[in-house]
Each structure stands twice: as C-alpha cells, then as structure tokens.
Amino acid sequence: MKVALVNPNWDFSGSIYFGCREPHLPLEFGYAAALLTAAGHEPVIVDAQAEALNDPGLRARVATMAPEMIVVTTAPSYLFWRCAPPELRVPQAALATLAGIPAIRVAVGPHGSATPRAALRKLAVDAVVLGECEEVLVRLAEMTPDDWDGIAGLCRRVSGEIVVQGAPQAADVARLPALRWSAASVQRHVHHHHRFDAIPAVPGAEMETSRGCPYHCSFCAKERFRDRYRRRQLATILDELDGLIAHGIGYVYFIDEIFLPWRELLEALAQRPVAFGVQTRIDLWRDDMLDLLGRAGCVSIEAGVESLTPEGRDWLDKDCRASTDELTRRLIYARRSVPFVQANLIAADSDDPAAVERWRTTLQGAAVWANEPVPLFPYPGSPDYRRLWGLPDDVAWERAVDYYLERNAAFSDIQDARPRRLCELEAVAR
C-alpha cells in the first residue's frame, strides 16, 4: 500500500499554544515509515512545515504519490503531543486541501487519543488512532476497512455510528528500529531545539532514548499516549545517532518526557562529536552524574521544579523528596558543566510571589535561568483536567481553552497576544 504521512504546515496564530514554532523531525512518522517499509508498503513522509509547502504544493506532492492511505497528525511531532495546539484548525485545513484525492484518511495524535469521537467528527476521517500510532498504522495498511473491527486503539464509523475500539495503544519501544532520515531532510533541519549557548552552524535533530515517564505529575497530559516508561536499546540509539552525525548534525535534542541518568549512554555520547539538550528532573541526578552529563556533551537542561514549597509540589503530584534548598544547589551545580540550565515554575497558590522573585534572582545570579511562573493549561488527558471536570468528553478541548482564557489576562511571550476561542479557530478551517 502507498501511504502518505502528512505533517501539516503549522500555523499557531490565535492559539494558546506555548511550544516551539520551528519545524522538528516528525518522529512518529519516522517510526511508522520504517515499520511500513519493513512490512512491504510504500510510505512517504510529506513534511509540509519543514518544506514550507503551501496548500497547492501540499496537494501536488500528495496527489503525485497516488496514495491509498493518507495519515495526518494533529500535533507537530511527538515532542509536542503533551502540549499540542488545542485547536484542530491546521489538520482540518490540510485534509480539506487534500479533498478529492481517493484514499483512506486516518488521523493520529493527542486529540484522537484523549477525545477520539470529537476528533473523528471534526476531521471527517475514516479512522482515528488512539495512543502511539506507529504499530497501528501497519495494521491499518494490511487490512481493508471492512476488517478493521479487529484492530484495538481505533475510532471509526460503523453503520453511521461512531465506535471506539479498545484503549490507547503503546508501542514496543525496545523493538523500534533506528530511524534513517534523508540527507535532504537533515540539511533542512537548521533548528537546535532549546539551545541557547551558541548560534547553530550545522543542522540539528531530535531523537528519543526513552518514552514515557515513571512519574504522574498532575499537569502532564501523557496518560493516553507516551505514558509508561520504556527505554530504547542502547545499540539502536547509537546506530540512529551515528547516522545523523554522518549527515552532518552537530546537536540533538532528546525529546524523552524525562531524561533519566544512564551511565552507559552518557559515556557513549562522550565519545561522539555531538552536543545535546534534555528535559529532566534535577532531583534525580547525583553530582557525579551531572559531571558526566556535562562531559558527555549536554549544553541544555530544562528541569521542572514547578513549585518552591513541598505543599505545592505535593499538589502537583511531583513525588519529589528533595528540599527546595537541595534543588537549588543541584541546579547551580549542574551549571558548572552545562552551559544552559533552566528551572521551570508553574503558577501555584502556595508560592509567595516575593519568595519566587528572590529565588529567581538567586539562580540568575548563578547563571541559571528560572522562568516566571506560568499558568497551567488543563490538557484533556491530564490529571488536572480530571480534577476539574472528570474524564474528557466531546467538548473537553473547548472547555479547557475557555477556562484558560477566562482565568488569564496576560500570556507568555511565545503565545499569541490575543488568543481566540477554539470554536472561532476551527470555524476558520471549516
């Protein structure tokens, strides 16, 4: 089967989205393409964002393939599945652009995982995948739609009724292959995600060494995808990394939900000419492992502290056993060997604003960046959403956006200055 794996040309205007706007490697489609190829199919990744394809360009690229299946993602890369744009405007527009091309249409991403019925209805596709998509897409390609009733982790219409088949799926990460990106794809990828110590002079890339997280912080929307912690095989990671280095990349951002201390990996990274960035919890790192992290080439750490009080961290279910003083010490210690260290804070009622400013000043005096506390967005699929409203229903995304807009009068620099309600954004696409 010929399969077009479409990453839309993302537009974040009017959105509350606070992720990075630059193109990133669509890792979910990289894995899917590798598995589909191994199964005898003919996948092609059409990355409209990286290639800056307008609507006619996207349609021409896909139509030329004459695909039998078109797959569209609802978030810009696995990196942002946990903090995706709430609105489906962009994938809706991409699917509208591809209307009339005779092919089965499938959507993957966090929206279909958290609210499958709403995603199916809004996108008007033949099926929506719940959870991690790479293995499910192979099964879809191997069967006709009449036989899809045996596929778990799928939402589709049966005799006019929307049916959800089974729970969100989780891939066997240990068996996923080393990804191979074309030289052209890598050379287009000039962005170095979350790097601030140097201006990029060579291409960058994204990878994962693990998927999921053993913690269950209340604000993290990972319960219906990328949830259980699973580690990739070390040999596979290094094989993939060496392929990227051969294409000329000089920086890798590991998208792992939580980059945990792993001595063998860090020692192997130290032998390779590559810098890298991670997101982690500073309370999980000993001083000697932080030293090794720096020697291995880490130039960027994004560490979630979230709250300065034990009560605040408990409310967020951080399961953090370190004190604020110890967290502060480790952040400052990490800065000795890592050029950029960031401590993230979430707006918490238990934190005194004056104490927060004193703490930020202390860290910044030690060359550690500490952001101003940011308000939480209650993503459907997160414990925070459940605390407020219970399980997500078909209007969960609309409810969360309205709540966020009503409670906040100002937004971060990377968000749109005047975010719009979900219904307004999606009305444009319709």
FENPEDA-V371736 format. One record per residue. N is the residue number from 0. PHI is phi as a letter, one per 40 degrees, with the letter a starting at -180 (* if undefined). PSI is psi as a letter, one per 40 degrees, with the letter a starting at -180 (none if undefined). D_CENTER is the distance of its C-alpha to the mean C-alpha in whole Angstrom. Layout:
N|PHI|PSI|D_CENTER, N|PHI|PSI|D_CENTER
This chain:
0|*|h|28, 1|c|h|26, 2|b|h|23, 3|c|h|21, 4|b|h|17, 5|b|h|16, 6|c|h|13, 7|c|i|15, 8|c|g|16, 9|c|i|14, 10|b|h|16, 11|b|e|15, 12|c|h|19, 13|g|e|20, 14|c|i|17, 15|c|e|16, 16|d|h|12, 17|b|f|12, 18|c|a|9, 19|c|i|10, 20|c|e|12, 21|c|i|13, 22|c|i|12, 23|b|i|10, 24|c|h|11, 25|c|g|10, 26|d|d|9, 27|c|d|10, 28|c|d|13, 29|c|d|14, 30|c|d|14, 31|c|d|16, 32|c|d|18, 33|c|d|19, 34|c|d|20, 35|c|d|22, 36|c|d|24, 37|c|d|25, 38|c|e|26, 39|g|e|28, 40|c|i|26, 41|b|g|26, 42|c|i|22, 43|b|h|21, 44|c|h|18, 45|b|g|18, 46|c|g|16, 47|c|d|18, 48|c|d|16, 49|c|d|16, 50|c|e|20, 51|f|f|20, 52|c|h|22, 53|c|a|24, 54|d|d|24, 55|c|d|28, 56|c|d|26, 57|c|d|23, 58|c|d|26, 59|c|d|28, 60|c|d|26, 61|c|d|25, 62|c|d|28, 63|c|d|30, 64|c|d|28, 65|f|f|29, 66|c|i|27, 67|c|e|27, 68|b|h|24, 69|b|h|21, 70|b|h|17, 71|b|h|15, 72|c|i|12, 73|b|e|11, 74|a|i|7, 75|c|g|7, 76|g|i|6, 77|d|d|4, 78|d|d|2, 79|b|e|2, 80|c|d|4, 81|c|e|5, 82|a|f|7, 83|c|i|7, 84|d|h|11, 85|c|d|13, 86|c|i|15, 87|b|e|16, 88|d|d|18, 89|c|d|16, 90|c|d|16, 91|d|d|19, 92|c|d|21, 93|c|d|20, 94|c|d|21, 95|c|d|24, 96|c|d|25, 97|c|e|25, 98|d|i|27, 99|g|e|30, 100|c|h|29, 101|c|h|30, 102|a|i|27, 103|c|i|25, 104|b|h|22, 105|b|i|19, 106|b|i|16, 107|b|i|13, 108|h|i|10, 109|c|d|9, 110|c|d|12, 111|c|d|14, 112|c|d|13, 113|c|d|14, 114|b|g|17, 115|c|d|18, 116|c|d|22, 117|c|d|21, 118|c|d|18, 119|c|d|21, 120|c|d|23, 121|c|d|22, 122|c|e|20, 123|f|f|24, 124|c|i|22, 125|c|d|24, 126|a|i|21, 127|b|h|18, 128|c|h|16, 129|c|h|15, 130|g|a|13, 131|c|h|12, 132|b|e|13, 133|c|d|15, 134|c|d|18, 135|c|d|19, 136|c|d|19, 137|c|d|21, 138|c|d|23, 139|c|d|23, 140|c|d|25, 141|c|e|27, 142|b|i|29, 143|c|i|30, 144|d|d|29, 145|c|d|32, 146|b|e|31, 147|c|e|27, 148|c|e|29, 149|c|e|28, 150|c|h|25, 151|c|i|23, 152|g|f|19, 153|b|i|21, 154|b|h|22, 155|a|i|24, 156|c|h|28, 157|b|h|31, 158|f|f|34, 159|g|e|33, 160|b|i|31, 161|c|h|27, 162|b|h|27, 163|b|h|24, 164|b|h|24, 165|g|a|23, 166|c|i|20, 167|d|i|16, 168|c|i|16, 169|b|h|15, 170|c|i|16, 171|c|g|18, 172|c|d|16, 173|c|d|19, 174|b|e|20, 175|c|i|18, 176|c|i|19, 177|c|h|19, 178|c|i|17, 179|b|h|20, 180|b|i|19, 181|c|i|22, 182|d|d|23, 183|c|d|23, 184|c|d|19, 185|c|d|19, 186|c|d|22, 187|c|d|20, 188|c|g|17, 189|c|e|19, 190|c|h|16, 191|b|h|15, 192|c|h|12, 193|f|f|14, 194|b|h|17, 195|b|e|20, 196|c|e|23, 197|a|i|24, 198|c|h|24, 199|d|h|22, 200|b|e|25, 201|b|i|23, 202|c|i|20, 203|b|i|17, 204|a|i|14, 205|b|i|11, 206|a|i|11, 207|b|i|11, 208|b|e|14, 209|a|i|13, 210|b|h|11, 211|g|a|11, 212|a|h|13, 213|c|e|17, 214|c|i|17, 215|b|f|17, 216|d|i|16, 217|c|d|17, 218|c|e|15, 219|c|h|11, 220|c|g|10, 221|b|e|10, 222|c|d|13, 223|b|e|13, 224|a|i|10, 225|f|f|9, 226|c|c|12, 227|c|h|15, 228|c|h|15, 229|b|h|16, 230|b|h|17, 231|c|i|17, 232|c|h|21, 233|d|d|22, 234|c|d|24, 235|c|d|21, 236|d|d|19, 237|c|d|22, 238|c|d|22, 239|c|d|19, 240|c|d|19, 241|c|d|23, 242|c|d|22, 243|c|d|20, 244|c|d|23, 245|c|d|25, 246|c|e|24, 247|h|e|24, 248|c|i|21, 249|b|e|22, 250|a|h|18, 251|b|h|15, 252|b|h|12, 253|c|h|11, 254|c|e|7, 255|d|h|9, 256|d|d|9, 257|a|h|12, 258|c|h|14, 259|c|i|17, 260|d|h|21, 261|a|g|22, 262|d|d|25, 263|c|d|25, 264|c|d|22, 265|c|d|23, 266|c|d|26, 267|c|d|25, 268|c|d|23, 269|c|d|26, 270|c|e|28, 271|b|i|26, 272|c|g|26, 273|a|h|22, 274|c|i|21, 275|a|i|17, 276|b|i|15, 277|a|i|13, 278|b|h|12, 279|a|a|15, 280|b|h|17, 281|c|d|21, 282|c|e|23, 283|c|e|22, 284|b|h|23, 285|c|i|27, 286|d|d|29, 287|c|d|30, 288|c|d|26, 289|c|d|25, 290|c|d|28, 291|c|d|27, 292|d|d|23, 293|c|d|25, 294|c|d|27, 295|c|e|24, 296|h|e|23, 297|c|h|20, 298|b|e|20, 299|a|h|18, 300|b|h|17, 301|b|h|15, 302|b|h|16, 303|c|h|16, 304|c|d|20, 305|g|d|19, 306|a|i|23, 307|c|e|26, 308|b|i|28, 309|d|d|28, 310|c|d|28, 311|c|d|25, 312|c|d|23, 313|c|d|25, 314|c|d|24, 315|c|e|20, 316|f|f|21, 317|c|d|20, 318|f|f|23, 319|b|h|24, 320|c|e|27, 321|c|i|27, 322|c|i|29, 323|c|d|28, 324|c|d|31, 325|c|d|29, 326|c|d|26, 327|c|d|27, 328|c|d|29, 329|c|d|27, 330|c|d|24, 331|c|d|28, 332|c|d|28, 333|d|d|25, 334|c|e|26, 335|c|d|29, 336|b|e|27, 337|b|h|24, 338|c|d|24, 339|b|h|21, 340|b|h|21, 341|b|h|19, 342|b|h|19, 343|c|h|17, 344|b|i|19, 345|b|i|19, 346|c|h|22, 347|b|h|24, 348|c|d|28, 349|c|e|29, 350|c|h|28, 351|c|h|31, 352|d|d|30, 353|c|d|33, 354|c|d|32, 355|c|d|28, 356|c|d|30, 357|c|d|32, 358|c|d|29, 359|c|d|27, 360|c|d|30, 361|c|d|31, 362|c|d|28, 363|c|d|28, 364|c|d|32, 365|b|e|30, 366|g|f|28, 367|b|h|25, 368|c|h|23, 369|b|h|22, 370|c|i|21, 371|c|i|22, 372|d|h|21, 373|b|i|19, 374|c|i|19, 375|c|i|17, 376|b|h|15, 377|c|g|16, 378|c|h|13, 379|d|h|15, 380|h|e|14, 381|b|i|14, 382|d|d|18, 383|c|d|18, 384|c|d|18, 385|c|d|21, 386|d|d|23, 387|c|d|24, 388|b|e|24, 389|g|a|24, 390|c|i|22, 391|c|h|20, 392|b|a|22, 393|c|e|22, 394|b|f|22, 395|c|d|20, 396|c|d|17, 397|c|d|21, 398|c|d|22, 399|c|d|19, 400|c|d|19, 401|d|d|23, 402|c|d|23, 403|c|d|21, 404|c|d|23, 405|c|d|26, 406|c|e|25, 407|b|h|24, 408|c|e|26, 409|b|i|25, 410|b|i|21, 411|c|i|19, 412|c|d|20, 413|c|e|17, 414|c|i|17, 415|c|h|20, 416|c|d|23, 417|b|g|24, 418|c|i|21, 419|b|i|22, 420|c|i|22, 421|c|d|20, 422|c|d|24, 423|c|d|25, 424|c|d|21, 425|c|d|21, 426|c|d|25, 427|c|d|25, 428|c|d|23, 429|c|none|26
